[in-house]
Amino acid sequence: MSIVASNDPRIMTVEVTDDLIIAHLADGRTVSVPLAWSWRLSNATPAQRQHFDIIGTGQGVHWPDIDEDLSALGMLTGVPAPPPKHKALST
């Protein structure tokens, strides 16, 4: 018999406050990042911030109302969501 263990971080639960995105991981760790890391969540209403789904077996979180995804690995390695690029106005 073989046992497969995974070192991939898995999110079990998420909290979004006025300042932080907090993920509780399956291995007992808690990781938090500033809310400003996600411009979509920063601009979202409190109700939109609380409406999310855990992706797969915890690889990430999806907020369907604002089409935002954050991964557990991205939160752990410090990869904020890039802001949108603004197109230059032609004159």
PDB file of N, CA, C and O in Angstrom:
ATOM      1  N   MET A   1       0.848  -1.163   0.000  1.00  0.00           N
ATOM      2  CA  MET A   1       0.000   0.000   0.000  1.00  0.00           C
ATOM      3  C   MET A   1       0.900   1.235   0.000  1.00  0.00           C
ATOM      4  O   MET A   1       1.909   1.279   0.704  1.00  0.00           O
ATOM      5  N   SER A   2       0.525   2.231  -0.793  1.00  0.00           N
ATOM      6  CA  SER A   2       1.265   3.486  -0.787  1.00  0.00           C
ATOM      7  C   SER A   2       0.366   4.602  -0.304  1.00  0.00           C
ATOM      8  O   SER A   2      -0.839   4.620  -0.555  1.00  0.00           O
ATOM      9  N   ILE A   3       0.979   5.512   0.382  1.00  0.00           N
ATOM     10  CA  ILE A   3       0.258   6.671   0.897  1.00  0.00           C
ATOM     11  C   ILE A   3       0.822   7.899   0.203  1.00  0.00           C
ATOM     12  O   ILE A   3       2.032   8.123   0.196  1.00  0.00           O
ATOM     13  N   VAL A   4      -0.058   8.681  -0.373  1.00  0.00           N
ATOM     14  CA  VAL A   4       0.367   9.886  -1.059  1.00  0.00           C
ATOM     15  C   VAL A   4       0.118  11.068  -0.136  1.00  0.00           C
ATOM     16  O   VAL A   4      -1.010  11.320   0.286  1.00  0.00           O
ATOM     17  N   ALA A   5       1.182  11.780   0.167  1.00  0.00           N
ATOM     18  CA  ALA A   5       1.061  12.976   0.994  1.00  0.00           C
ATOM     19  C   ALA A   5       1.294  14.180   0.100  1.00  0.00           C
ATOM     20  O   ALA A   5       2.090  14.130  -0.838  1.00  0.00           O
ATOM     21  N   SER A   6       0.607  15.237   0.394  1.00  0.00           N
ATOM     22  CA  SER A   6       0.738  16.448  -0.409  1.00  0.00           C
ATOM     23  C   SER A   6       1.311  17.564   0.443  1.00  0.00           C
ATOM     24  O   SER A   6       0.889  17.777   1.580  1.00  0.00           O
ATOM     25  N   ASN A   7       2.276  18.271  -0.119  1.00  0.00           N
ATOM     26  CA  ASN A   7       2.829  19.440   0.554  1.00  0.00           C
ATOM     27  C   ASN A   7       2.137  20.717   0.108  1.00  0.00           C
ATOM     28  O   ASN A   7       2.469  21.801   0.585  1.00  0.00           O
ATOM     29  N   ASP A   8       1.178  20.600  -0.802  1.00  0.00           N
ATOM     30  CA  ASP A   8       0.466  21.770  -1.283  1.00  0.00           C
ATOM     31  C   ASP A   8      -0.405  22.338  -0.165  1.00  0.00           C
ATOM     32  O   ASP A   8      -1.122  21.595   0.506  1.00  0.00           O
ATOM     33  N   PRO A   9      -0.344  23.657   0.035  1.00  0.00           N
ATOM     34  CA  PRO A   9      -1.207  24.265   1.051  1.00  0.00           C
ATOM     35  C   PRO A   9      -2.670  24.185   0.616  1.00  0.00           C
ATOM     36  O   PRO A   9      -2.993  24.386  -0.555  1.00  0.00           O
ATOM     37  N   ARG A  10      -3.543  23.890   1.572  1.00  0.00           N
ATOM     38  CA  ARG A  10      -4.977  23.810   1.285  1.00  0.00           C
ATOM     39  C   ARG A  10      -5.733  24.716   2.241  1.00  0.00           C
ATOM     40  O   ARG A  10      -5.575  24.630   3.458  1.00  0.00           O
ATOM     41  N   ILE A  11      -6.550  25.577   1.675  1.00  0.00           N
ATOM     42  CA  ILE A  11      -7.380  26.492   2.459  1.00  0.00           C
ATOM     43  C   ILE A  11      -8.624  25.758   2.934  1.00  0.00           C
ATOM     44  O   ILE A  11      -9.321  25.115   2.148  1.00  0.00           O
ATOM     45  N   MET A  12      -8.893  25.862   4.226  1.00  0.00           N
ATOM     46  CA  MET A  12     -10.095  25.245   4.786  1.00  0.00           C
ATOM     47  C   MET A  12     -11.206  26.286   4.974  1.00  0.00           C
ATOM     48  O   MET A  12     -12.365  26.036   4.641  1.00  0.00           O
ATOM     49  N   THR A  13     -10.840  27.439   5.505  1.00  0.00           N
ATOM     50  CA  THR A  13     -11.807  28.518   5.714  1.00  0.00           C
ATOM     51  C   THR A  13     -11.140  29.855   5.411  1.00  0.00           C
ATOM     52  O   THR A  13      -9.915  29.972   5.427  1.00  0.00           O
ATOM     53  N   VAL A  14     -11.965  30.856   5.135  1.00  0.00           N
ATOM     54  CA  VAL A  14     -11.484  32.196   4.805  1.00  0.00           C
ATOM     55  C   VAL A  14     -12.308  33.218   5.557  1.00  0.00           C
ATOM     56  O   VAL A  14     -13.510  33.050   5.759  1.00  0.00           O
ATOM     57  N   GLU A  15     -11.633  34.287   5.969  1.00  0.00           N
ATOM     58  CA  GLU A  15     -12.295  35.449   6.561  1.00  0.00           C
ATOM     59  C   GLU A  15     -11.797  36.673   5.805  1.00  0.00           C
ATOM     60  O   GLU A  15     -10.616  36.767   5.472  1.00  0.00           O
ATOM     61  N   VAL A  16     -12.699  37.608   5.537  1.00  0.00           N
ATOM     62  CA  VAL A  16     -12.296  38.873   4.935  1.00  0.00           C
ATOM     63  C   VAL A  16     -12.783  39.985   5.856  1.00  0.00           C
ATOM     64  O   VAL A  16     -13.981  40.124   6.099  1.00  0.00           O
ATOM     65  N   THR A  17     -11.837  40.776   6.367  1.00  0.00           N
ATOM     66  CA  THR A  17     -12.165  41.901   7.228  1.00  0.00           C
ATOM     67  C   THR A  17     -12.010  43.196   6.421  1.00  0.00           C
ATOM     68  O   THR A  17     -11.774  43.158   5.214  1.00  0.00           O
ATOM     69  N   ASP A  18     -12.143  44.319   7.087  1.00  0.00           N
ATOM     70  CA  ASP A  18     -11.948  45.606   6.415  1.00  0.00           C
ATOM     71  C   ASP A  18     -10.495  45.820   6.017  1.00  0.00           C
ATOM     72  O   ASP A  18     -10.201  46.680   5.186  1.00  0.00           O
ATOM     73  N   ASP A  19      -9.574  45.040   6.605  1.00  0.00           N
ATOM     74  CA  ASP A  19      -8.151  45.237   6.355  1.00  0.00           C
ATOM     75  C   ASP A  19      -7.401  44.014   5.854  1.00  0.00           C
ATOM     76  O   ASP A  19      -6.343  44.150   5.240  1.00  0.00           O
ATOM     77  N   LEU A  20      -7.932  42.812   6.107  1.00  0.00           N
ATOM     78  CA  LEU A  20      -7.178  41.584   5.843  1.00  0.00           C
ATOM     79  C   LEU A  20      -7.988  40.514   5.124  1.00  0.00           C
ATOM     80  O   LEU A  20      -9.214  40.465   5.215  1.00  0.00           O
ATOM     81  N   ILE A  21      -7.267  39.664   4.410  1.00  0.00           N
ATOM     82  CA  ILE A  21      -7.799  38.404   3.893  1.00  0.00           C
ATOM     83  C   ILE A  21      -7.079  37.319   4.693  1.00  0.00           C
ATOM     84  O   ILE A  21      -5.853  37.217   4.642  1.00  0.00           O
ATOM     85  N   ILE A  22      -7.835  36.517   5.426  1.00  0.00           N
ATOM     86  CA  ILE A  22      -7.252  35.539   6.346  1.00  0.00           C
ATOM     87  C   ILE A  22      -7.665  34.139   5.902  1.00  0.00           C
ATOM     88  O   ILE A  22      -8.852  33.839   5.775  1.00  0.00           O
ATOM     89  N   ALA A  23      -6.663  33.285   5.667  1.00  0.00           N
ATOM     90  CA  ALA A  23      -6.932  31.908   5.263  1.00  0.00           C
ATOM     91  C   ALA A  23      -6.433  30.960   6.344  1.00  0.00           C
ATOM     92  O   ALA A  23      -5.299  31.072   6.810  1.00  0.00           O
ATOM     93  N   HIS A  24      -7.286  30.033   6.735  1.00  0.00           N
ATOM     94  CA  HIS A  24      -6.922  28.990   7.686  1.00  0.00           C
ATOM     95  C   HIS A  24      -6.633  27.734   6.869  1.00  0.00           C
ATOM     96  O   HIS A  24      -7.498  27.241   6.144  1.00  0.00           O
ATOM     97  N   LEU A  25      -5.422  27.227   6.991  1.00  0.00           N
ATOM     98  CA  LEU A  25      -4.973  26.104   6.173  1.00  0.00           C
ATOM     99  C   LEU A  25      -5.192  24.762   6.865  1.00  0.00           C
ATOM    100  O   LEU A  25      -5.316  24.690   8.087  1.00  0.00           O
ATOM    101  N   ALA A  26      -5.237  23.713   6.068  1.00  0.00           N
ATOM    102  CA  ALA A  26      -5.497  22.365   6.577  1.00  0.00           C
ATOM    103  C   ALA A  26      -4.426  21.888   7.544  1.00  0.00           C
ATOM    104  O   ALA A  26      -4.704  21.070   8.420  1.00  0.00           O
ATOM    105  N   ASP A  27      -3.189  22.396   7.394  1.00  0.00           N
ATOM    106  CA  ASP A  27      -2.107  21.947   8.271  1.00  0.00           C
ATOM    107  C   ASP A  27      -2.025  22.743   9.574  1.00  0.00           C
ATOM    108  O   ASP A  27      -1.079  22.573  10.343  1.00  0.00           O
ATOM    109  N   GLY A  28      -3.002  23.602   9.827  1.00  0.00           N
ATOM    110  CA  GLY A  28      -3.051  24.344  11.083  1.00  0.00           C
ATOM    111  C   GLY A  28      -2.515  25.768  11.000  1.00  0.00           C
ATOM    112  O   GLY A  28      -2.713  26.559  11.922  1.00  0.00           O
ATOM    113  N   ARG A  29      -1.841  26.098   9.910  1.00  0.00           N
ATOM    114  CA  ARG A  29      -1.341  27.467   9.760  1.00  0.00           C
ATOM    115  C   ARG A  29      -2.472  28.417   9.402  1.00  0.00           C
ATOM    116  O   ARG A  29      -3.489  28.023   8.831  1.00  0.00           O
ATOM    117  N   THR A  30      -2.262  29.685   9.757  1.00  0.00           N
ATOM    118  CA  THR A  30      -3.137  30.762   9.351  1.00  0.00           C
ATOM    119  C   THR A  30      -2.274  31.788   8.647  1.00  0.00           C
ATOM    120  O   THR A  30      -1.240  32.203   9.171  1.00  0.00           O
ATOM    121  N   VAL A  31      -2.692  32.193   7.467  1.00  0.00           N
ATOM    122  CA  VAL A  31      -1.947  33.198   6.717  1.00  0.00           C
ATOM    123  C   VAL A  31      -2.891  34.359   6.426  1.00  0.00           C
ATOM    124  O   VAL A  31      -4.056  34.163   6.079  1.00  0.00           O
ATOM    125  N   SER A  32      -2.366  35.567   6.574  1.00  0.00           N
ATOM    126  CA  SER A  32      -3.177  36.741   6.252  1.00  0.00           C
ATOM    127  C   SER A  32      -2.373  37.679   5.369  1.00  0.00           C
ATOM    128  O   SER A  32      -1.154  37.799   5.494  1.00  0.00           O
ATOM    129  N   VAL A  33      -3.092  38.338   4.475  1.00  0.00           N
ATOM    130  CA  VAL A  33      -2.491  39.324   3.593  1.00  0.00           C
ATOM    131  C   VAL A  33      -3.370  40.572   3.640  1.00  0.00           C
ATOM    132  O   VAL A  33      -4.559  40.491   3.952  1.00  0.00           O
ATOM    133  N   PRO A  34      -2.784  41.715   3.333  1.00  0.00           N
ATOM    134  CA  PRO A  34      -3.585  42.942   3.337  1.00  0.00           C
ATOM    135  C   PRO A  34      -4.709  42.877   2.301  1.00  0.00           C
ATOM    136  O   PRO A  34      -4.528  42.329   1.214  1.00  0.00           O
ATOM    137  N   LEU A  35      -5.848  43.430   2.639  1.00  0.00           N
ATOM    138  CA  LEU A  35      -6.961  43.482   1.701  1.00  0.00           C
ATOM    139  C   LEU A  35      -6.546  44.204   0.426  1.00  0.00           C
ATOM    140  O   LEU A  35      -7.039  43.874  -0.653  1.00  0.00           O
ATOM    141  N   ALA A  36      -5.662  45.170   0.526  1.00  0.00           N
ATOM    142  CA  ALA A  36      -5.204  45.938  -0.632  1.00  0.00           C
ATOM    143  C   ALA A  36      -4.499  45.068  -1.670  1.00  0.00           C
ATOM    144  O   ALA A  36      -4.315  45.504  -2.807  1.00  0.00           O
ATOM    145  N   TRP A  37      -4.101  43.851  -1.306  1.00  0.00           N
ATOM    146  CA  TRP A  37      -3.478  42.940  -2.275  1.00  0.00           C
ATOM    147  C   TRP A  37      -4.447  42.578  -3.389  1.00  0.00           C
ATOM    148  O   TRP A  37      -4.023  42.196  -4.480  1.00  0.00           O
ATOM    149  N   SER A  38      -5.719  42.692  -3.131  1.00  0.00           N
ATOM    150  CA  SER A  38      -6.734  42.409  -4.151  1.00  0.00           C
ATOM    151  C   SER A  38      -7.527  43.675  -4.403  1.00  0.00           C
ATOM    152  O   SER A  38      -8.371  44.059  -3.593  1.00  0.00           O
ATOM    153  N   TRP A  39      -7.258  44.321  -5.522  1.00  0.00           N
ATOM    154  CA  TRP A  39      -7.989  45.552  -5.819  1.00  0.00           C
ATOM    155  C   TRP A  39      -9.471  45.266  -5.993  1.00  0.00           C
ATOM    156  O   TRP A  39     -10.305  46.122  -5.695  1.00  0.00           O
ATOM    157  N   ARG A  40      -9.812  44.072  -6.472  1.00  0.00           N
ATOM    158  CA  ARG A  40     -11.233  43.741  -6.629  1.00  0.00           C
ATOM    159  C   ARG A  40     -11.919  43.618  -5.267  1.00  0.00           C
ATOM    160  O   ARG A  40     -13.014  44.145  -5.074  1.00  0.00           O
ATOM    161  N   LEU A  41     -11.278  42.925  -4.326  1.00  0.00           N
ATOM    162  CA  LEU A  41     -11.865  42.806  -2.989  1.00  0.00           C
ATOM    163  C   LEU A  41     -11.873  44.142  -2.269  1.00  0.00           C
ATOM    164  O   LEU A  41     -12.802  44.431  -1.515  1.00  0.00           O
ATOM    165  N   SER A  42     -10.855  44.958  -2.487  1.00  0.00           N
ATOM    166  CA  SER A  42     -10.809  46.290  -1.872  1.00  0.00           C
ATOM    167  C   SER A  42     -11.991  47.139  -2.324  1.00  0.00           C
ATOM    168  O   SER A  42     -12.531  47.925  -1.545  1.00  0.00           O
ATOM    169  N   ASN A  43     -12.391  46.981  -3.583  1.00  0.00           N
ATOM    170  CA  ASN A  43     -13.494  47.771  -4.142  1.00  0.00           C
ATOM    171  C   ASN A  43     -14.852  47.109  -3.959  1.00  0.00           C
ATOM    172  O   ASN A  43     -15.877  47.706  -4.287  1.00  0.00           O
ATOM    173  N   ALA A  44     -14.875  45.895  -3.444  1.00  0.00           N
ATOM    174  CA  ALA A  44     -16.125  45.146  -3.297  1.00  0.00           C
ATOM    175  C   ALA A  44     -16.910  45.599  -2.063  1.00  0.00           C
ATOM    176  O   ALA A  44     -16.363  46.192  -1.133  1.00  0.00           O
ATOM    177  N   THR A  45     -18.190  45.303  -2.089  1.00  0.00           N
ATOM    178  CA  THR A  45     -19.025  45.566  -0.918  1.00  0.00           C
ATOM    179  C   THR A  45     -18.750  44.487   0.136  1.00  0.00           C
ATOM    180  O   THR A  45     -18.216  43.426  -0.189  1.00  0.00           O
ATOM    181  N   PRO A  46     -19.111  44.754   1.392  1.00  0.00           N
ATOM    182  CA  PRO A  46     -18.951  43.716   2.416  1.00  0.00           C
ATOM    183  C   PRO A  46     -19.681  42.416   2.056  1.00  0.00           C
ATOM    184  O   PRO A  46     -19.170  41.328   2.323  1.00  0.00           O
ATOM    185  N   ALA A  47     -20.852  42.518   1.463  1.00  0.00           N
ATOM    186  CA  ALA A  47     -21.596  41.308   1.077  1.00  0.00           C
ATOM    187  C   ALA A  47     -20.846  40.531  -0.006  1.00  0.00           C
ATOM    188  O   ALA A  47     -20.792  39.302   0.043  1.00  0.00           O
ATOM    189  N   GLN A  48     -20.269  41.233  -0.978  1.00  0.00           N
ATOM    190  CA  GLN A  48     -19.501  40.559  -2.030  1.00  0.00           C
ATOM    191  C   GLN A  48     -18.259  39.894  -1.454  1.00  0.00           C
ATOM    192  O   GLN A  48     -17.870  38.818  -1.909  1.00  0.00           O
ATOM    193  N   ARG A  49     -17.637  40.510  -0.472  1.00  0.00           N
ATOM    194  CA  ARG A  49     -16.437  39.934   0.152  1.00  0.00           C
ATOM    195  C   ARG A  49     -16.747  38.649   0.897  1.00  0.00           C
ATOM    196  O   ARG A  49     -15.893  37.770   1.008  1.00  0.00           O
ATOM    197  N   GLN A  50     -17.969  38.537   1.408  1.00  0.00           N
ATOM    198  CA  GLN A  50     -18.337  37.353   2.193  1.00  0.00           C
ATOM    199  C   GLN A  50     -18.889  36.228   1.337  1.00  0.00           C
ATOM    200  O   GLN A  50     -19.105  35.126   1.842  1.00  0.00           O
ATOM    201  N   HIS A  51     -19.122  36.477   0.055  1.00  0.00           N
ATOM    202  CA  HIS A  51     -19.653  35.453  -0.840  1.00  0.00           C
ATOM    203  C   HIS A  51     -18.501  34.856  -1.649  1.00  0.00           C
ATOM    204  O   HIS A  51     -18.075  35.426  -2.653  1.00  0.00           O
ATOM    205  N   PHE A  52     -18.008  33.708  -1.202  1.00  0.00           N
ATOM    206  CA  PHE A  52     -16.865  33.064  -1.857  1.00  0.00           C
ATOM    207  C   PHE A  52     -17.037  31.557  -1.850  1.00  0.00           C
ATOM    208  O   PHE A  52     -17.856  31.010  -1.111  1.00  0.00           O
ATOM    209  N   ASP A  53     -16.252  30.900  -2.685  1.00  0.00           N
ATOM    210  CA  ASP A  53     -16.218  29.441  -2.754  1.00  0.00           C
ATOM    211  C   ASP A  53     -14.766  28.996  -2.651  1.00  0.00           C
ATOM    212  O   ASP A  53     -13.874  29.625  -3.220  1.00  0.00           O
ATOM    213  N   ILE A  54     -14.535  27.916  -1.925  1.00  0.00           N
ATOM    214  CA  ILE A  54     -13.210  27.302  -1.883  1.00  0.00           C
ATOM    215  C   ILE A  54     -13.027  26.537  -3.196  1.00  0.00           C
ATOM    216  O   ILE A  54     -13.909  25.779  -3.598  1.00  0.00           O
ATOM    217  N   ILE A  55     -11.897  26.729  -3.856  1.00  0.00           N
ATOM    218  CA  ILE A  55     -11.626  26.089  -5.145  1.00  0.00           C
ATOM    219  C   ILE A  55     -11.032  24.702  -4.913  1.00  0.00           C
ATOM    220  O   ILE A  55     -10.093  24.535  -4.135  1.00  0.00           O
ATOM    221  N   GLY A  56     -11.594  23.718  -5.600  1.00  0.00           N
ATOM    222  CA  GLY A  56     -11.075  22.346  -5.536  1.00  0.00           C
ATOM    223  C   GLY A  56     -11.033  21.820  -4.118  1.00  0.00           C
ATOM    224  O   GLY A  56     -12.031  21.858  -3.399  1.00  0.00           O
ATOM    225  N   THR A  57      -9.867  21.326  -3.719  1.00  0.00           N
ATOM    226  CA  THR A  57      -9.696  20.803  -2.361  1.00  0.00           C
ATOM    227  C   THR A  57      -9.007  21.821  -1.468  1.00  0.00           C
ATOM    228  O   THR A  57      -8.398  21.464  -0.459  1.00  0.00           O
ATOM    229  N   GLY A  58      -9.105  23.101  -1.845  1.00  0.00           N
ATOM    230  CA  GLY A  58      -8.535  24.153  -1.027  1.00  0.00           C
ATOM    231  C   GLY A  58      -7.362  24.872  -1.662  1.00  0.00           C
ATOM    232  O   GLY A  58      -6.642  25.605  -0.984  1.00  0.00           O
ATOM    233  N   GLN A  59      -7.161  24.672  -2.949  1.00  0.00           N
ATOM    234  CA  GLN A  59      -6.036  25.326  -3.619  1.00  0.00           C
ATOM    235  C   GLN A  59      -6.193  26.843  -3.654  1.00  0.00           C
ATOM    236  O   GLN A  59      -5.202  27.567  -3.744  1.00  0.00           O
ATOM    237  N   GLY A  60      -7.412  27.318  -3.586  1.00  0.00           N
ATOM    238  CA  GLY A  60      -7.642  28.756  -3.640  1.00  0.00           C
ATOM    239  C   GLY A  60      -9.061  29.104  -3.258  1.00  0.00           C
ATOM    240  O   GLY A  60      -9.838  28.266  -2.800  1.00  0.00           O
ATOM    241  N   VAL A  61      -9.374  30.380  -3.465  1.00  0.00           N
ATOM    242  CA  VAL A  61     -10.693  30.911  -3.144  1.00  0.00           C
ATOM    243  C   VAL A  61     -11.178  31.715  -4.347  1.00  0.00           C
ATOM    244  O   VAL A  61     -10.403  32.422  -4.991  1.00  0.00           O
ATOM    245  N   HIS A  62     -12.478  31.594  -4.642  1.00  0.00           N
ATOM    246  CA  HIS A  62     -13.086  32.327  -5.750  1.00  0.00           C
ATOM    247  C   HIS A  62     -14.244  33.160  -5.215  1.00  0.00           C
ATOM    248  O   HIS A  62     -15.093  32.660  -4.478  1.00  0.00           O
ATOM    249  N   TRP A  63     -14.268  34.437  -5.592  1.00  0.00           N
ATOM    250  CA  TRP A  63     -15.363  35.348  -5.269  1.00  0.00           C
ATOM    251  C   TRP A  63     -16.146  35.571  -6.555  1.00  0.00           C
ATOM    252  O   TRP A  63     -15.734  36.390  -7.376  1.00  0.00           O
ATOM    253  N   PRO A  64     -17.275  34.864  -6.763  1.00  0.00           N
ATOM    254  CA  PRO A  64     -17.991  34.923  -8.038  1.00  0.00           C
ATOM    255  C   PRO A  64     -18.585  36.289  -8.372  1.00  0.00           C
ATOM    256  O   PRO A  64     -18.665  36.648  -9.547  1.00  0.00           O
ATOM    257  N   ASP A  65     -18.996  37.048  -7.379  1.00  0.00           N
ATOM    258  CA  ASP A  65     -19.626  38.341  -7.649  1.00  0.00           C
ATOM    259  C   ASP A  65     -18.663  39.347  -8.271  1.00  0.00           C
ATOM    260  O   ASP A  65     -19.084  40.263  -8.977  1.00  0.00           O
ATOM    261  N   ILE A  66     -17.368  39.172  -8.006  1.00  0.00           N
ATOM    262  CA  ILE A  66     -16.378  40.130  -8.518  1.00  0.00           C
ATOM    263  C   ILE A  66     -15.318  39.446  -9.382  1.00  0.00           C
ATOM    264  O   ILE A  66     -14.344  40.080  -9.787  1.00  0.00           O
ATOM    265  N   ASP A  67     -15.504  38.163  -9.662  1.00  0.00           N
ATOM    266  CA  ASP A  67     -14.592  37.371 -10.492  1.00  0.00           C
ATOM    267  C   ASP A  67     -13.141  37.480 -10.020  1.00  0.00           C
ATOM    268  O   ASP A  67     -12.241  37.793 -10.799  1.00  0.00           O
ATOM    269  N   GLU A  68     -12.936  37.217  -8.742  1.00  0.00           N
ATOM    270  CA  GLU A  68     -11.592  37.265  -8.149  1.00  0.00           C
ATOM    271  C   GLU A  68     -11.202  35.880  -7.662  1.00  0.00           C
ATOM    272  O   GLU A  68     -12.025  35.154  -7.105  1.00  0.00           O
ATOM    273  N   ASP A  69      -9.947  35.520  -7.874  1.00  0.00           N
ATOM    274  CA  ASP A  69      -9.394  34.256  -7.392  1.00  0.00           C
ATOM    275  C   ASP A  69      -8.080  34.548  -6.687  1.00  0.00           C
ATOM    276  O   ASP A  69      -7.255  35.313  -7.185  1.00  0.00           O
ATOM    277  N   LEU A  70      -7.891  33.937  -5.531  1.00  0.00           N
ATOM    278  CA  LEU A  70      -6.618  33.995  -4.824  1.00  0.00           C
ATOM    279  C   LEU A  70      -6.222  32.568  -4.491  1.00  0.00           C
ATOM    280  O   LEU A  70      -7.056  31.767  -4.068  1.00  0.00           O
ATOM    281  N   SER A  71      -4.946  32.253  -4.682  1.00  0.00           N
ATOM    282  CA  SER A  71      -4.480  30.901  -4.377  1.00  0.00           C
ATOM    283  C   SER A  71      -3.800  30.865  -3.014  1.00  0.00           C
ATOM    284  O   SER A  71      -3.272  31.868  -2.533  1.00  0.00           O
ATOM    285  N   ALA A  72      -3.828  29.689  -2.410  1.00  0.00           N
ATOM    286  CA  ALA A  72      -3.134  29.501  -1.139  1.00  0.00           C
ATOM    287  C   ALA A  72      -1.643  29.727  -1.326  1.00  0.00           C
ATOM    288  O   ALA A  72      -1.001  30.381  -0.504  1.00  0.00           O
ATOM    289  N   LEU A  73      -1.098  29.194  -2.393  1.00  0.00           N
ATOM    290  CA  LEU A  73       0.326  29.349  -2.666  1.00  0.00           C
ATOM    291  C   LEU A  73       0.692  30.818  -2.885  1.00  0.00           C
ATOM    292  O   LEU A  73       1.725  31.279  -2.400  1.00  0.00           O
ATOM    293  N   GLY A  74      -0.141  31.544  -3.605  1.00  0.00           N
ATOM    294  CA  GLY A  74       0.101  32.968  -3.825  1.00  0.00           C
ATOM    295  C   GLY A  74       0.103  33.762  -2.528  1.00  0.00           C
ATOM    296  O   GLY A  74       0.917  34.668  -2.349  1.00  0.00           O
ATOM    297  N   MET A  75      -0.809  33.422  -1.623  1.00  0.00           N
ATOM    298  CA  MET A  75      -0.854  34.112  -0.325  1.00  0.00           C
ATOM    299  C   MET A  75       0.401  33.804   0.480  1.00  0.00           C
ATOM    300  O   MET A  75       0.940  34.682   1.153  1.00  0.00           O
ATOM    301  N   LEU A  76       0.869  32.555   0.413  1.00  0.00           N
ATOM    302  CA  LEU A  76       2.051  32.168   1.182  1.00  0.00           C
ATOM    303  C   LEU A  76       3.350  32.738   0.607  1.00  0.00           C
ATOM    304  O   LEU A  76       4.286  33.032   1.351  1.00  0.00           O
ATOM    305  N   THR A  77       3.400  32.889  -0.701  1.00  0.00           N
ATOM    306  CA  THR A  77       4.637  33.361  -1.319  1.00  0.00           C
ATOM    307  C   THR A  77       4.644  34.858  -1.581  1.00  0.00           C
ATOM    308  O   THR A  77       5.633  35.398  -2.077  1.00  0.00           O
ATOM    309  N   GLY A  78       3.556  35.528  -1.253  1.00  0.00           N
ATOM    310  CA  GLY A  78       3.538  36.978  -1.376  1.00  0.00           C
ATOM    311  C   GLY A  78       3.321  37.487  -2.776  1.00  0.00           C
ATOM    312  O   GLY A  78       4.071  38.340  -3.251  1.00  0.00           O
ATOM    313  N   VAL A  79       2.301  36.976  -3.450  1.00  0.00           N
ATOM    314  CA  VAL A  79       2.004  37.406  -4.813  1.00  0.00           C
ATOM    315  C   VAL A  79       0.657  38.121  -4.829  1.00  0.00           C
ATOM    316  O   VAL A  79      -0.384  37.468  -4.902  1.00  0.00           O
ATOM    317  N   PRO A  80       0.662  39.453  -4.761  1.00  0.00           N
ATOM    318  CA  PRO A  80      -0.619  40.178  -4.808  1.00  0.00           C
ATOM    319  C   PRO A  80      -1.229  40.155  -6.199  1.00  0.00           C
ATOM    320  O   PRO A  80      -0.531  39.936  -7.189  1.00  0.00           O
ATOM    321  N   ALA A  81      -2.527  40.380  -6.268  1.00  0.00           N
ATOM    322  CA  ALA A  81      -3.213  40.440  -7.561  1.00  0.00           C
ATOM    323  C   ALA A  81      -2.792  41.707  -8.294  1.00  0.00           C
ATOM    324  O   ALA A  81      -2.811  42.790  -7.709  1.00  0.00           O
ATOM    325  N   PRO A  82      -2.414  41.591  -9.559  1.00  0.00           N
ATOM    326  CA  PRO A  82      -2.006  42.786 -10.293  1.00  0.00           C
ATOM    327  C   PRO A  82      -3.204  43.681 -10.591  1.00  0.00           C
ATOM    328  O   PRO A  82      -4.282  43.186 -10.919  1.00  0.00           O
ATOM    329  N   PRO A  83      -3.021  44.995 -10.477  1.00  0.00           N
ATOM    330  CA  PRO A  83      -4.120  45.914 -10.804  1.00  0.00           C
ATOM    331  C   PRO A  83      -4.332  45.946 -12.314  1.00  0.00           C
ATOM    332  O   PRO A  83      -3.447  45.566 -13.080  1.00  0.00           O
ATOM    333  N   PRO A  84      -5.506  46.400 -12.735  1.00  0.00           N
ATOM    334  CA  PRO A  84      -5.754  46.457 -14.176  1.00  0.00           C
ATOM    335  C   PRO A  84      -4.854  47.486 -14.842  1.00  0.00           C
ATOM    336  O   PRO A  84      -4.483  48.497 -14.245  1.00  0.00           O
ATOM    337  N   LYS A  85      -4.520  47.206 -16.071  1.00  0.00           N
ATOM    338  CA  LYS A  85      -3.729  48.163 -16.843  1.00  0.00           C
ATOM    339  C   LYS A  85      -4.703  49.114 -17.537  1.00  0.00           C
ATOM    340  O   LYS A  85      -5.689  48.690 -18.139  1.00  0.00           O
ATOM    341  N   HIS A  86      -4.406  50.389 -17.439  1.00  0.00           N
ATOM    342  CA  HIS A  86      -5.250  51.390 -18.085  1.00  0.00           C
ATOM    343  C   HIS A  86      -4.709  51.676 -19.481  1.00  0.00           C
ATOM    344  O   HIS A  86      -3.510  51.878 -19.672  1.00  0.00           O
ATOM    345  N   LYS A  87      -5.602  51.688 -20.431  1.00  0.00           N
ATOM    346  CA  LYS A  87      -5.195  51.987 -21.793  1.00  0.00           C
ATOM    347  C   LYS A  87      -4.999  53.501 -21.934  1.00  0.00           C
ATOM    348  O   LYS A  87      -5.769  54.293 -21.391  1.00  0.00           O
ATOM    349  N   ALA A  88      -3.984  53.872 -22.650  1.00  0.00           N
ATOM    350  CA  ALA A  88      -3.730  55.284 -22.895  1.00  0.00           C
ATOM    351  C   ALA A  88      -4.797  55.815 -23.845  1.00  0.00           C
ATOM    352  O   ALA A  88      -5.188  55.140 -24.797  1.00  0.00           O
ATOM    353  N   LEU A  89      -5.256  57.018 -23.578  1.00  0.00           N
ATOM    354  CA  LEU A  89      -6.239  57.644 -24.453  1.00  0.00           C
ATOM    355  C   LEU A  89      -5.535  58.171 -25.694  1.00  0.00           C
ATOM    356  O   LEU A  89      -4.499  58.829 -25.596  1.00  0.00           O
ATOM    357  N   SER A  90      -6.090  57.883 -26.846  1.00  0.00           N
ATOM    358  CA  SER A  90      -5.479  58.398 -28.084  1.00  0.00           C
ATOM    359  C   SER A  90      -6.042  59.779 -28.385  1.00  0.00           C
ATOM    360  O   SER A  90      -7.215  60.061 -28.141  1.00  0.00           O
ATOM    361  N   THR A  91      -5.195  60.611 -28.908  1.00  0.00           N
ATOM    362  CA  THR A  91      -5.622  61.972 -29.193  1.00  0.00           C
ATOM    363  C   THR A  91      -5.620  62.261 -30.669  1.00  0.00           C
ATOM    364  O   THR A  91      -5.957  63.372 -31.080  1.00  0.00           O
TER     365      THR A  91
END
